[in-house]
Amino acid sequence: MAIDETTVRKVARLARIALPEARVPAMAKEISGILSWIEQLNEVDVEGVEPMTSAVEGAALPMRQDVVTDGDNPQRVLANAPKAEDGFFVVPKVVE
């Protein structure tokens, strides 16, 4: 499937992507290449292949206990803070 420059401009505008005019021909070629690769994937026979939820089926991931380790020592936790006050981190205001 070939994508022309008009389609690239339209997609860029809809996606609100600033695409310089000099990049339009290269982007059309790149998108056309991606779509032809997808068309190749559609030709693969997957009849009888079960869908996978993971690339490593049946392997159990190691789990650790979810325990609090530093919560009982606020002075040690706040020692790395650039600024602390009344046992809390002081951070810049982000919403006015």
Buried (B, 14 or more C-beta within 10 A) or exposed (E): EEBEEEEBBEBBEEEEEEBEEEEBEEBBBEBBEEEEEEEEEEEEEEEEEEEEEEEEEEEEEEEEEEEEEEEEEEEEBBEEEEEBEEEEEEEEEEEE
